[in-house]
C-alpha cells in the first residue's frame, strides 16, 4: 500500500473508500435490495501511525461504515492505541497495546474494514457477522503480544482484555429482533489468539478463544426482564498458499446461553456451529477468482430449526444459512479495485432484522448480487 510519509518515514497516513451495489431476489441485505439496487453499503477510512521512538508507536483510524439499517455511517474511532515493544531481537519481539484495540478474531477480523485486505466483498457470514459487527471489531482495553521467529516458522500469540464496542440499538435489534426500551451493556471480555506461519507464509494455522457477555437492564413498561446473553466462540483457522492459488477454512464452535429474560423471549442454551471452505485462484496478474461454501447453524442439535420454530412460531430457516459464493476481483491499478460476487443462499440466519422488520416476508431461498468499487492511498 502506498503511503504519505513524513518525518523520515516515522509518520504514515493511509486511506480507503468503497461503494457497493447490492441486489437480491428476495429479502433485504445492506438496505432495500429486494428486486432493486441498494447503495447503502459504503466504507471510508483514514488511518495514521507515528513511531515516536523505535519501541513506541501511536496508531489510529477514523471510519465511516454504512451498512443498511445496521450502521448509519457516522464517523467513529475504529481503533486508537499506543503500541510499546520493549523487547525486540532477531528471535522475536513482545509488547503491549493500550487503547481501542482491534479484536483478534479468526484470520481476517483485524483488517476486515479495508476492502483490499478481504478475500471477498463480504467476509464469510458464518464467522464474521455483519449484523453484530461492532461487538467484535474492537474493544477498549489492553493487549499483550508475543512473536517468535525460527527456521520452522513464526509463532505469534496475543491476549487482550477489554470492553467491546456496543452500538446499543443495533445490538438489541440483532439479539431481540426488536428494539426494547432497556439498555444492553457489554462486560469486560477476554480474547486469546495463537497463530503459526510456516514455509515463508505457505501455510497458516490459528486458534482463537474469546468470550462475550451482554447484560440487559429493562426500561419503562418493558416486557423483558434483566437477562444475560453469553457467547464463548472457539475458532480453528487454516490456510494454504501456493503460487497461484490459496485454500482457506475456518470452523467455529459457539456455546451460547440466554437466560432470565422472562416468558416473552426465548431463553435457553445452544451450541452454535459454523464453518466455511474457500478457494481463490489468480487467473492473471490483475484477476482473481473466488469460490466459497459457507454454513451457519444457530444450534447444531437443531440444524433445521424446527424445534426453535415450534417454541417461538418464527421461521425455522431463520436459524441457519448455507451460502455458495462465486466472485471475481480485478485490480485496475494498485490503488483501484473492482469486485463482483454472486451468492446463492438457503436460509436467513445471518440477515439483519433492521433491513427485514417483517419476519413473515422472509424467503428461505434467495440470491444476492454485489458489485464493489474500492480506492486506497
C-alpha positions in Angstrom: 0.0 0.0 0.0 1.4 3.4 -1.0 1.7 5.8 1.9 2.2 9.5 2.5 5.4 9.5 4.6 6.7 12.3 6.8 9.4 12.8 9.4 11.8 10.3 7.7 9.2 7.6 7.5 8.2 7.8 11.2 4.7 9.1 10.3 2.4 7.4 7.8 -1.0 8.2 6.5 -3.3 5.8 4.6 -6.9 5.9 3.5 -9.6 3.9 1.6 -13.1 4.3 0.2 -15.6 1.9 -1.3 -19.1 1.8 -2.7 -21.0 -1.5 -3.1 -24.2 -2.0 -5.1 -26.4 -4.8 -3.8 -29.4 -6.6 -5.5 -31.3 -9.5 -4.0 -34.0 -11.7 -5.5 -35.7 -11.9 -2.1 -35.1 -10.4 1.4 -33.1 -7.3 2.1 -29.3 -7.1 2.7 -27.5 -3.8 3.3 -30.6 -1.7 2.7 -33.7 -2.2 0.5 -32.2 -4.6 -2.1 -35.2 -6.9 -2.8 -35.7 -6.6 -6.5 -33.9 -3.3 -6.6 -30.4 -1.9 -6.2 -29.2 -0.7 -2.8 -26.3 1.7 -2.5 -26.4 1.6 1.3 -23.1 -0.2 1.8 -20.1 2.3 1.9 -16.8 2.3 3.7 -14.5 5.3 4.1 -11.5 5.3 6.4 -8.3 7.2 7.2 -5.6 5.8 9.4 -2.3 7.1 10.7 0.7 5.8 12.6 3.6 7.7 14.2 6.7 5.9 15.5 7.7 8.3 18.3 10.6 6.0 19.4 12.0 2.8 18.0 9.9 0.9 20.6 6.9 3.2 20.8 4.2 3.8 18.1 0.8 5.5 18.2 -1.8 4.4 15.7 -5.5 5.4 15.0 -8.2 5.1 12.4 -11.3 7.1 11.8 -14.0 5.1 10.0 -17.4 5.7 8.4 -19.2 2.4 7.8 -22.7 2.5 6.4 -24.5 -0.9 6.1 -28.2 -0.6 5.5 -30.2 -0.4 8.7 -27.3 -1.8 10.9 -25.0 1.1 10.6 -25.7 4.7 9.7 -22.2 5.7 8.5 -21.4 8.1 11.4 -17.7 8.7 11.8 -16.2 6.8 14.7 -12.8 5.9 16.1 -12.3 2.4 14.8 -9.1 1.9 16.7 -6.7 4.2 18.6 -3.8 2.8 20.5 -0.3 3.1 22.0 2.0 0.2 21.0 5.0 -0.4 23.2 7.6 -3.0 22.2 10.3 -3.1 24.8 11.7 -6.5 23.8 13.0 -6.9 20.2 15.6 -9.2 18.8 16.4 -11.5 15.8 14.4 -14.2 17.6 11.2 -12.2 18.1 9.5 -9.4 19.8 7.0 -8.8 22.5 5.0 -5.8 23.8 1.7 -4.3 24.9 -1.0 -2.3 23.2 -3.3 0.0 25.2 -6.4 1.9 24.0 -9.1 0.9 21.5 -7.7 -2.3 20.1 -8.7 -4.4 17.1 -10.1 -7.7 18.3 -8.0 -10.8 17.2 -10.8 -13.0 15.8 -10.1 -15.5 13.1 -7.8 -14.7 10.2 -9.5 -11.6 8.9 -11.1 -9.6 11.7 -8.2 -7.2 12.5 -8.1 -6.0 8.9 -11.8 -6.5 7.9 -12.6 -2.8 7.4 -10.1 -2.4 4.5 -11.7 -3.8 1.3 -8.3 -4.6 -0.3 -7.4 -6.9 2.6 -10.5 -9.0 2.5 -10.8 -12.1 0.2 -14.3 -11.0 -0.9 -16.7 -8.1 -0.8 -18.2 -9.5 2.4 -16.4 -12.0 4.7 -18.0 -15.4 5.4 -21.1 -14.5 7.5 -20.9 -17.8 9.4 -17.8 -16.4 11.2 -17.7 -12.7 10.7 -21.3 -11.5 11.2 -22.2 -8.1 9.8 -25.3 -7.7 11.9 -23.2 -7.8 15.2 -20.0 -6.3 13.7 -19.5 -3.6 16.3 -19.5 -6.1 19.1 -16.5 -8.0 17.7 -14.5 -5.4 15.7 -12.6 -3.7 18.6 -12.5 -3.2 22.4 -11.3 -0.6 24.9 -8.6 -2.2 27.0 -5.1 -3.7 26.8 -3.4 -6.5 24.8 -0.1 -8.4 25.4 1.5 -9.9 22.4 4.5 -12.2 21.6 6.2 -13.2 18.3 8.9 -15.8 17.9 10.9 -16.3 14.7 12.6 -19.6 13.8 13.6 -21.7 10.8 10.5 -23.8 11.3 8.2 -20.7 11.1 6.7 -17.8 13.1 4.7 -18.3 16.2 2.6 -15.3 17.5 0.2 -15.1 20.4 -1.9 -12.4 22.0 -4.1 -11.9 25.0 -6.5 -9.0 25.3 -8.9 -7.9 27.9 -11.3 -5.0 27.2 -14.9 -3.8 26.8 -16.4 -4.4 23.3 -17.9 -1.5 21.4 -21.7 -1.7 21.8 -23.9 0.1 19.4 -26.9 -0.3 21.8 -29.7 -0.1 19.3 -28.1 -2.2 16.7 -27.0 -4.8 19.2 -30.5 -5.0 20.7 -32.2 -5.5 17.4 -29.6 -8.1 16.4 -30.3 -10.1 19.6 -34.0 -9.5 20.2 -35.2 -8.7 16.6 -36.9 -5.6 18.1 -35.6 -2.5 19.9 -36.8 -2.8 23.5 -36.7 0.3 25.8 -33.9 -1.0 28.1 -30.1 -0.8 27.8 -27.7 -3.5 26.8 -24.2 -3.3 28.2 -21.1 -5.3 27.3 -18.9 -6.6 30.1 -15.1 -6.8 30.1 -14.2 -9.7 27.8 -11.0 -11.8 27.3 -9.7 -12.6 23.9 -6.8 -15.1 23.1 -5.3 -16.0 19.8 -2.3 -18.0 18.7 -1.1 -18.2 15.0 1.6 -20.3 13.4 3.0 -19.5 10.0 5.4 -21.9 8.2 7.4 -22.2 5.0 7.5 -18.4 4.5 3.8 -18.0 4.7 2.9 -21.0 2.6 0.6 -22.2 5.4 -1.0 -20.7 8.5 -2.7 -22.3 11.4 -4.7 -20.5 14.1 -6.8 -20.8 17.3 -9.0 -18.1 18.7 -10.9 -18.3 22.0 -12.9 -15.4 23.3 -16.0 -14.6 25.4 -18.8 -12.1 25.1 -21.2 -11.3 27.9 -24.1 -8.8 27.4 -26.4 -7.7 30.3 -29.8 -6.2 29.7 -31.3 -3.6 32.1 -35.1 -3.3 31.4 -36.6 0.1 30.6 -40.0 1.5 31.5 -43.0 -0.7 30.6 -40.6 -3.3 29.4 -41.8 -6.9 28.7 -38.2 -8.2 29.1 -36.6 -8.9 32.4 -33.0 -8.3 33.4 -31.3 -11.1 31.5 -27.9 -12.0 30.1 -26.5 -13.2 26.8 -23.2 -15.2 26.9 -21.3 -16.3 23.9 -18.0 -18.3 24.1 -16.7 -18.9 20.5 -13.8 -21.1 19.7 -12.4 -20.7 16.2 -9.9 -23.0 14.3 -8.3 -21.5 11.2 -6.2 -23.0 8.5 -4.8 -21.6 5.2 -2.5 -22.9 2.5 -1.0 -20.5 -0.1 0.5 -21.8 -3.3 2.0 -19.6 -6.1 -1.3 -19.1 -8.0 -4.0 -20.3 -5.5 -5.0 -20.3 -1.9 -7.2 -22.6 0.2 -8.7 -21.3 3.5 -11.1 -22.8 6.0 -12.3 -21.8 9.5 -14.6 -23.6 11.9 -16.4 -22.0 14.9 -17.9 -23.7 17.9 -20.2 -21.2 19.8 -21.7 -22.3 23.1 -24.5 -19.7 23.8 -26.5 -19.1 26.9 -29.6 -16.9 27.0 -31.3 -16.6 30.4 -33.6 -14.6 32.7 -35.3 -12.6 30.1 -38.7 -13.8 31.1 -41.6 -15.6 29.3 -41.7 -13.1 26.3 -38.3 -14.1 25.0 -36.6 -17.3 24.0 -34.3 -18.5 26.9 -32.1 -21.5 26.7 -28.7 -22.9 25.8 -27.4 -23.9 22.4 -24.2 -25.0 20.8 -23.9 -23.0 17.6 -21.7 -24.3 14.8 -20.4 -22.7 11.6 -17.6 -23.1 9.0 -16.5 -22.3 5.5 -14.1 -23.5 2.9 -12.8 -21.1 0.4 -10.6 -21.2 -2.6 -9.0 -18.4 -4.6 -7.2 -18.6 -7.9 -5.1 -15.9 -9.6 -6.2 -16.1 -13.2 -3.7 -13.4 -14.3 -1.6 -10.6 -12.8 -4.7 -8.4 -12.2 -7.5 -11.0 -12.0 -8.5 -13.4 -9.2 -11.5 -15.8 -8.8 -13.1 -17.0 -5.6 -15.3 -20.0 -4.8 -16.7 -20.5 -1.2 -19.2 -22.6 0.7 -20.3 -21.1 3.9 -22.6 -22.7 6.5 -24.1 -21.4 9.8 -26.2 -23.2 12.3 -27.5 -21.4 15.5 -27.9 -24.8 17.2 -26.1 -27.9 15.9 -28.7 -30.1 17.7 -31.5 -28.3 15.8 -29.9 -27.7 12.4 -33.2 -27.4 10.6 -34.6 -25.0 13.2 -37.8 -27.0 13.7 -37.6 -27.1 17.5 -37.0 -23.4 17.6 -39.9 -22.7 15.2 -42.2 -24.8 17.4 -41.2 -22.9 20.5 -41.3 -19.4 19.1 -43.5 -19.5 15.9 -40.7 -18.0 13.9 -39.5 -19.4 10.6 -37.3 -22.5 11.0 -35.0 -21.2 8.2 -34.1 -18.2 10.3 -31.8 -20.5 12.4 -29.5 -21.5 9.6 -27.9 -20.2 6.4 -25.9 -22.0 3.7 -24.2 -19.8 1.1 -22.5 -20.7 -2.2 -20.4 -17.7 -3.3 -18.6 -17.0 -6.6 -16.6 -13.9 -7.0 -14.1 -12.0 -9.3 -11.6 -9.4 -8.5 -9.9 -7.0 -11.0 -7.1 -4.7 -9.8 -7.4 -1.9 -12.4 -4.4 -0.3 -10.7 -2.6 -0.9 -7.4 -4.9 1.8 -5.9 -8.2 1.0 -7.6 -10.1 -2.4 -7.4 -13.3 -3.7 -8.9 -15.2 -6.8 -7.5 -18.3 -8.7 -8.4 -20.0 -11.5 -6.4 -22.9 -13.9 -6.7 -24.4 -15.6 -3.6 -26.9 -18.5 -3.7 -28.3 -18.8 -0.2 -30.5 -21.3 1.6 -31.7 -19.8 4.9 -31.8 -16.4 6.5 -29.7 -17.0 9.7 -27.4 -14.0 9.2 -29.9 -11.5 7.9 -30.2 -8.3 10.0 -33.7 -7.5 11.4 -33.2 -3.8 10.7 -33.4 -4.5 7.0 -36.1 -7.1 7.3 -38.6 -5.9 10.0 -41.4 -8.2 9.0 -40.2 -11.7 9.5 -43.2 -13.1 7.6 -41.8 -11.5 4.4 -38.6 -13.6 4.6 -38.0 -16.2 2.0 -35.8 -19.3 2.6 -34.0 -19.4 -0.8 -32.6 -16.2 -2.3 -29.8 -14.8 -4.4 -27.5 -11.9 -3.7 -25.6 -10.0 -6.4 -22.9 -7.5 -5.3 -20.6 -5.1 -7.2 -17.9 -3.1 -5.4 -15.5 -0.3 -6.4 -12.7 0.5 -4.0 -9.9 3.0 -3.8 -6.9 3.4 -1.5 -3.9 5.6 -1.0 
